[in-house]
């Protein structure tokens, strides 16, 4: 979290493994897809 002038900015990142949710990593033909997914968020709040 940081202040940017009169705005408040909140940024975060989290790595999820789909196997933790009981899902199998998908396969496309003979290729395996990485079971991890990175989720990033950026929220900006400023006065109206």
Buried (B, 14 or more C-beta within 10 A) or exposed (E): EEEEEEEBBEEEEEEEEBEEEEEEEEEEEEEEEEBEEEEEEEEEEEEE
